[in-house]
Amino acid sequence: MPEALSAALETPGLAWLLLTISVAGLVRGFTGFGTAMIFVPIGAQFLPTADVVFLMATTGVFSTAALFPSAWKQADKSEVGALAMAAGITVPIGIWMMMQLDGLVLRWLVSVVIGVTLVVVITGWRWQGKIGWPGRFAIGGAAGTVGGMTGLTGPVVIVFYLANVRDVSRVRANTIVFLAALDVVIVTNLVFGGFAGMETLMVALMLSLPYLITTLIGKALFDPKLEKIYRVASYSVIGLAVLTSLPLFD
């Protein structure tokens, strides 16, 4: 354990990772999403993609634990079950693709996925059709693939699932429960696949504390009257994270 802690403290860019996850926590507290879209592009500059994916999923498990009980009561179990089942099948595919692709290619993919998601959210695009069971399986499968490959578990849900909002509280609960399940599936696959060791777990634990604290701070400071200002600030931070992480600027 002491050796793992010492090695974790020597992680490249650790100070930047701690700062980034703290800012991401504030953004999540304000808007309810955005953690991976801020952390993944920055983390990919310092760490292998497998480590970034593991850190995102592990911190997601810790942070979601506080939200899960109340969300579980409101969630549509059958709908979340379909999403999670599909994701459980495709996460290994995403991890396999991650191992096959060059790190530079993955960084470009991360930038494209986040950029498209940001444009969709900012423009307020909405899917006008109905999302049936085949659509739910497709969404869950796509989220599992993208999450396993890049660590970006939220964008697919944001773009397709949340786009057709009917009951906001139910959708929010479904999303919390599904993403929690997806994080657990990703962590399990990475651990049993030999892609994550004790050192990476120690880094995840170090990141989880400031992330949880800043998320709670952001949530406590949120004022509904200033929601537009918070969202503009959050979108700006996400956009800045993507721009500064583009391989063009290496």
Phi, psi and omega in degrees: 000312178300323179295319180295321179294317179297318179294322180295322180292342179263011179302130179303132177069023185302319180298318179293323179295318179295318179295316182295315181293330178291316177296319179298324177296317177300315180298318179295323178296326180283313191250340182093356178206180173110351184303304183295325182292340176266315188283317187302310181296327178285315180299326181293344178283339185246333189234157172298151183303321181300320179292319180297315179299316180296317180296318180296314182293319183291314177296328177295321178298314181295315185288327183282342183305324182286335183266341190297313185304311181290324179294323181299325181293328184265342189289152173276101188300319182293320180292313179297323179299320178295315179299313183293322180298314179295319180295321179300328180283322188266345178304313178301327178295316179297318179294320177299316179297321178302318181287338181273331186272148177292146182303325180293319178297318179296322178296322177293319178299318178301315181297319180293314181299314180293318180300314179297316179299316181297318179298316181298315182294316182295319183282348179073027180300141179227135175283123186271343182275181179265142178258101180275192181296319176300321179295321179294318177296322179294318180296313178298318179295317179294319179297320179294319180294309182294320180296316179293329183276326188233341186092356180272087183278336187272323188308317182298318179294318181298314185289314188258317186280311181285346181294335182253071187277125174243298177252103187300316182295321179292318179298317179298315180296315178302317182295316180299313182293317181296313181295327176297315179297319181296319178299316179297318180297317180295313179301314181300315180295320181290319180294309182287342176275357178078020182266353183223133179243188182297324180299315180293324177296321178297319177298318179300319179295321179294326180282330186295322183295305178296328179296314179295318181296312183289330175297315179294322178296313179300319179295319182291326183276349184295130176241115182308330181293336183252020185303318182298320179295316180299317182293319177299317179296318181295314179298324179294319179296316179298314179299320179295320179299319180292313183298315183289342182262356181301135179303340179302331186262009179293000000 
